[in-house]
Amino acid sequence: MTDELIGVFEADGIHVGCDEAFQIGLCPSCRKKSNADLYAGHINKLHEHLSANGKKMYIWGDRLLSDEKTGYGMYESADNGTESAIDKISKDIIICDWHYENMPEYKSVDIFAENGFKILLSPWKDVGNAKKFIEYAAAHDTGCIDGILATTWC
């Protein structure tokens, strides 16, 4: 399906989602592996296919962040063990780092940069949040910010 979408839109890459992986590692076979290994395995399989065809891969970054370390909560970070997949996936995957509400700091920018990823900042409809997010990222950028991906859910 990714190949068909890339072909139809003549795209150089595709966003494959990979967020909201709340129900993972539940089947008997999957319980034998860590959630990080399951999650990273899925991402790496998609990445292998896309990169073999010269295409970029984009994912949402929330499942690669620790709820405990960031304090973001279950939607903007992981509390089910997928966060350590950050060390198991290819560093040429572009992370779409989304935050839709104001925060005192956006720790994810620093975490993704420290782990060697390129980032697309992904704010939503709150202009104040978008400005704060972008300003924080600009002040903390170490060459990892690739741009901004405008998102909408309405």
C-alpha positions as a Markdown table, in Angstrom:
| # | Residue | x | y | z |
|---|---|---|---|---|
| 1 | Met | 0.0 | 0.0 | 0.0 |
| 2 | Thr | 2.8 | 2.4 | 0.8 |
| 3 | Asp | 4.3 | 1.8 | -2.7 |
| 4 | Glu | 1.0 | 2.6 | -4.3 |
| 5 | Leu | 0.5 | 5.8 | -2.4 |
| 6 | Ile | 4.1 | 6.9 | -3.1 |
| 7 | Gly | 3.6 | 6.1 | -6.8 |
| 8 | Val | 0.2 | 7.9 | -7.1 |
| 9 | Phe | 1.5 | 11.1 | -5.4 |
| 10 | Glu | 5.1 | 10.8 | -6.8 |
| 11 | Ala | 6.4 | 11.2 | -3.3 |
| 12 | Asp | 9.9 | 10.9 | -2.0 |
| 13 | Gly | 8.7 | 9.5 | 1.3 |
| 14 | Ile | 5.7 | 8.6 | 3.4 |
| 15 | His | 4.4 | 9.1 | 7.0 |
| 16 | Val | 3.6 | 5.7 | 8.3 |
| 17 | Gly | 2.1 | 6.8 | 11.6 |
| 18 | Cys | 3.2 | 4.3 | 14.4 |
| 19 | Asp | 1.5 | 6.3 | 17.1 |
| 20 | Glu | -1.2 | 5.1 | 19.5 |
| 21 | Ala | 0.4 | 1.7 | 19.9 |
| 22 | Phe | -1.3 | 1.1 | 23.2 |
| 23 | Gln | -2.3 | -2.5 | 22.7 |
| 24 | Ile | 1.0 | -4.2 | 22.0 |
| 25 | Gly | 2.6 | -7.5 | 23.2 |
| 26 | Leu | -0.7 | -9.1 | 24.2 |
| 27 | Cys | -0.8 | -12.3 | 22.1 |
| 28 | Pro | 1.0 | -15.4 | 23.5 |
| 29 | Ser | 3.7 | -15.2 | 20.8 |
| 30 | Cys | 4.3 | -11.5 | 21.3 |
| 31 | Arg | 4.5 | -11.8 | 25.1 |
| 32 | Lys | 7.9 | -13.6 | 24.5 |
| 33 | Lys | 9.4 | -10.3 | 23.3 |
| 34 | Ser | 9.6 | -6.9 | 24.9 |
| 35 | Asn | 7.2 | -4.2 | 23.6 |
| 36 | Ala | 10.3 | -2.2 | 22.5 |
| 37 | Asp | 11.5 | -5.1 | 20.4 |
| 38 | Leu | 8.0 | -5.6 | 18.9 |
| 39 | Tyr | 7.6 | -1.9 | 18.1 |
| 40 | Ala | 11.1 | -1.5 | 16.7 |
| 41 | Gly | 10.7 | -4.6 | 14.6 |
| 42 | His | 7.6 | -3.2 | 13.0 |
| 43 | Ile | 9.2 | 0.2 | 12.3 |
| 44 | Asn | 12.4 | -1.3 | 11.0 |
| 45 | Lys | 10.6 | -3.6 | 8.7 |
| 46 | Leu | 8.7 | -0.7 | 7.1 |
| 47 | His | 11.9 | 1.4 | 7.0 |
| 48 | Glu | 13.9 | -1.4 | 5.3 |
| 49 | His | 11.3 | -1.6 | 2.6 |
| 50 | Leu | 11.1 | 2.1 | 2.1 |
| 51 | Ser | 14.8 | 2.8 | 2.2 |
| 52 | Ala | 15.5 | 0.0 | -0.2 |
| 53 | Asn | 13.3 | 1.9 | -2.7 |
| 54 | Gly | 15.0 | 5.2 | -2.0 |
| 55 | Lys | 12.1 | 6.6 | 0.1 |
| 56 | Lys | 12.2 | 8.6 | 3.3 |
| 57 | Met | 10.1 | 7.4 | 6.3 |
| 58 | Tyr | 8.3 | 9.6 | 8.8 |
| 59 | Ile | 6.7 | 8.5 | 12.1 |
| 60 | Trp | 5.1 | 10.2 | 15.0 |
| 61 | Gly | 7.5 | 10.3 | 17.9 |
| 62 | Asp | 5.3 | 9.8 | 20.9 |
| 63 | Arg | 5.8 | 6.1 | 21.4 |
| 64 | Leu | 9.6 | 6.7 | 21.6 |
| 65 | Leu | 9.3 | 8.9 | 24.6 |
| 66 | Ser | 9.2 | 7.8 | 28.2 |
| 67 | Asp | 6.2 | 9.1 | 30.2 |
| 68 | Glu | 8.3 | 8.9 | 33.3 |
| 69 | Lys | 11.1 | 11.0 | 31.9 |
| 70 | Thr | 8.9 | 13.6 | 30.1 |
| 71 | Gly | 5.8 | 13.8 | 32.2 |
| 72 | Tyr | 3.8 | 14.1 | 29.0 |
| 73 | Gly | 1.1 | 11.6 | 29.7 |
| 74 | Met | -0.1 | 8.5 | 27.9 |
| 75 | Tyr | -0.9 | 10.2 | 24.6 |
| 76 | Glu | 2.3 | 12.2 | 24.1 |
| 77 | Ser | 4.6 | 9.5 | 25.5 |
| 78 | Ala | 4.7 | 5.8 | 26.3 |
| 79 | Asp | 4.0 | 4.0 | 29.5 |
| 80 | Asn | 4.0 | 0.5 | 28.0 |
| 81 | Gly | 7.7 | -0.1 | 27.3 |
| 82 | Thr | 7.9 | 1.0 | 23.7 |
| 83 | Glu | 10.1 | 4.0 | 24.6 |
| 84 | Ser | 13.3 | 2.1 | 24.5 |
| 85 | Ala | 12.7 | 1.3 | 20.8 |
| 86 | Ile | 14.3 | 4.8 | 20.3 |
| 87 | Asp | 17.7 | 2.9 | 20.6 |
| 88 | Lys | 16.7 | 0.2 | 18.2 |
| 89 | Ile | 15.4 | 2.0 | 15.1 |
| 90 | Ser | 17.3 | 3.6 | 12.2 |
| 91 | Lys | 18.5 | 7.2 | 12.8 |
| 92 | Asp | 17.5 | 8.2 | 9.3 |
| 93 | Ile | 13.8 | 7.9 | 10.1 |
| 94 | Ile | 12.4 | 11.4 | 10.4 |
| 95 | Ile | 10.5 | 12.0 | 13.7 |
| 96 | Cys | 7.3 | 14.1 | 13.6 |
| 97 | Asp | 7.3 | 15.5 | 17.2 |
| 98 | Trp | 3.8 | 16.7 | 18.0 |
| 99 | His | 2.6 | 18.8 | 20.9 |
| 100 | Tyr | -0.8 | 20.6 | 20.9 |
| 101 | Glu | -0.7 | 22.3 | 24.3 |
| 102 | Asn | 1.5 | 24.8 | 26.0 |
| 103 | Met | 4.3 | 23.3 | 28.0 |
| 104 | Pro | 7.1 | 24.9 | 30.1 |
| 105 | Glu | 9.6 | 23.0 | 28.0 |
| 106 | Tyr | 9.4 | 20.5 | 25.1 |
| 107 | Lys | 11.8 | 17.8 | 26.3 |
| 108 | Ser | 11.2 | 15.7 | 23.3 |
| 109 | Val | 13.1 | 18.1 | 21.1 |
| 110 | Asp | 16.2 | 17.4 | 23.2 |
| 111 | Ile | 15.6 | 13.7 | 23.5 |
| 112 | Phe | 15.2 | 13.1 | 19.7 |
| 113 | Ala | 18.3 | 15.3 | 19.0 |
| 114 | Glu | 20.4 | 13.5 | 21.6 |
| 115 | Asn | 19.4 | 10.2 | 19.9 |
| 116 | Gly | 20.5 | 11.4 | 16.5 |
| 117 | Phe | 17.1 | 11.9 | 14.8 |
| 118 | Lys | 16.0 | 14.7 | 12.4 |
| 119 | Ile | 12.7 | 16.3 | 13.6 |
| 120 | Leu | 9.7 | 17.9 | 12.1 |
| 121 | Leu | 8.0 | 20.0 | 14.7 |
| 122 | Ser | 4.3 | 19.3 | 14.5 |
| 123 | Pro | 2.0 | 21.8 | 16.2 |
| 124 | Trp | -1.8 | 21.9 | 15.8 |
| 125 | Lys | -4.3 | 24.7 | 16.0 |
| 126 | Asp | -3.2 | 26.7 | 19.1 |
| 127 | Val | -1.0 | 29.5 | 17.8 |
| 128 | Gly | 0.4 | 30.2 | 21.2 |
| 129 | Asn | 1.6 | 26.6 | 21.6 |
| 130 | Ala | 3.0 | 26.6 | 18.0 |
| 131 | Lys | 5.0 | 29.7 | 18.8 |
| 132 | Lys | 6.3 | 28.4 | 22.1 |
| 133 | Phe | 7.1 | 25.0 | 20.6 |
| 134 | Ile | 9.0 | 26.5 | 17.7 |
| 135 | Glu | 10.8 | 29.0 | 19.9 |
| 136 | Tyr | 11.9 | 26.3 | 22.3 |
| 137 | Ala | 13.1 | 24.1 | 19.4 |
| 138 | Ala | 15.0 | 27.0 | 17.8 |
| 139 | Ala | 16.8 | 27.8 | 21.1 |
| 140 | His | 17.7 | 24.1 | 21.6 |
| 141 | Asp | 18.4 | 23.1 | 18.0 |
| 142 | Thr | 21.6 | 21.2 | 17.4 |
| 143 | Gly | 21.0 | 20.9 | 13.7 |
| 144 | Cys | 18.2 | 18.3 | 14.1 |
| 145 | Ile | 15.2 | 20.4 | 13.2 |
| 146 | Asp | 14.2 | 19.8 | 9.6 |
| 147 | Gly | 11.1 | 22.0 | 9.5 |
| 148 | Ile | 7.5 | 22.2 | 10.6 |
| 149 | Leu | 4.7 | 19.8 | 9.7 |
| 150 | Ala | 1.3 | 21.5 | 10.1 |
| 151 | Thr | -1.2 | 19.0 | 11.5 |
| 152 | Thr | -5.0 | 19.2 | 11.7 |
| 153 | Trp | -7.6 | 16.9 | 13.1 |
| 154 | Cys | -10.7 | 18.9 | 12.2 |
